Amino acid sequence: MGYDWSIFYGLHSAIMRQSIDSEPAGGWFPEEKLSAEETIRGYTVNASYANFTEESTGKLVEGMWADITVLDTDVFADVREDPASLLAGKVLMTIVNGEIVYQQ
């Protein structure tokens, strides 16, 4: 599996500031670690703002596009229990504009 494009690698990298081998201990520039919430916002609300689409994407609310990625893991719990377990996550489903475009 290539990790460069994996959302799970991205989550792990942002939260832990470590490689897939959990190196370096403590993370690169640990003061730059993001919380799980900040990281999820980076993939959702903040990404839509950066893309100038915040009026139609980035949140699950009525009237916005229903773009959703369903994961097999609870990012918030995994970070507390075993951050490296994020790397083993899988995408179960992707919904774009309310239509299922991928389902495992």
C-alpha positions in Angstrom: 0.0 0.0 0.0 1.3 3.4 -0.9 1.0 5.7 2.1 1.6 9.0 0.3 -2.0 9.3 -0.8 -3.6 7.5 2.1 -5.9 9.6 4.3 -4.8 7.4 7.2 -1.1 8.3 6.6 -2.1 11.9 6.4 -4.1 11.7 9.7 -1.2 9.9 11.4 1.4 12.3 10.1 -0.5 15.4 11.1 -1.4 14.1 14.6 1.8 12.3 15.5 4.4 14.1 13.2 6.0 10.7 12.7 6.7 8.3 9.8 4.9 5.0 9.2 7.5 3.5 11.4 6.6 5.8 14.3 9.9 7.7 13.9 11.3 9.8 15.3 10.2 9.3 18.9 8.2 12.2 20.0 7.7 13.4 16.3 9.3 15.9 14.1 8.8 19.4 15.5 6.4 18.0 18.1 5.1 21.5 18.8 3.5 21.4 15.4 1.4 18.4 16.1 -2.3 18.8 15.4 -5.1 17.4 17.6 -7.4 14.8 16.0 -10.1 17.5 15.8 -7.8 20.0 14.1 -6.8 17.3 11.6 -10.3 16.3 10.7 -11.2 20.0 10.3 -8.2 20.3 7.9 -9.7 17.6 5.7 -13.2 19.1 5.9 -14.2 22.6 6.8 -10.7 24.2 6.3 -10.2 22.4 3.0 -13.5 23.7 1.7 -12.6 27.2 2.8 -9.2 26.9 1.0 -11.0 25.7 -2.1 -13.5 28.6 -1.9 -16.4 26.1 -1.6 -17.3 26.6 2.0 -20.9 27.6 1.0 -21.5 24.1 -0.4 -19.0 21.7 1.1 -17.1 20.9 4.3 -20.0 20.2 6.7 -22.8 17.7 7.0 -25.7 20.1 7.0 -28.9 20.3 4.9 -28.4 22.1 1.6 -24.7 21.3 1.3 -23.3 18.6 -0.9 -23.3 15.2 0.7 -19.6 14.4 0.2 -18.7 11.8 2.9 -15.9 9.3 3.4 -16.8 6.5 5.8 -13.9 5.0 7.7 -13.7 1.7 9.6 -12.0 3.5 12.6 -12.7 6.1 15.2 -9.9 8.6 14.7 -10.4 10.2 18.1 -10.3 6.9 20.0 -7.4 5.5 18.0 -5.3 8.5 18.7 -5.8 8.1 22.4 -5.4 4.3 22.5 -2.8 3.5 19.7 -2.0 6.2 17.3 -0.1 3.9 15.0 -3.3 1.9 14.5 -4.5 4.8 12.3 -2.2 3.4 9.5 -4.3 0.2 9.3 -7.5 2.0 8.7 -9.7 1.3 5.7 -12.2 3.4 3.7 -15.6 1.6 3.8 -17.5 4.0 1.6 -17.3 7.2 -0.4 -20.3 9.3 -1.1 -20.1 12.3 -3.5 -23.0 14.7 -3.9 -25.3 12.1 -2.1 -24.3 9.2 -4.5 -22.3 6.2 -3.4 -19.3 6.1 -5.7 -17.2 3.5 -3.7 -18.3 0.8 -1.3 -16.0 -1.9 0.0 
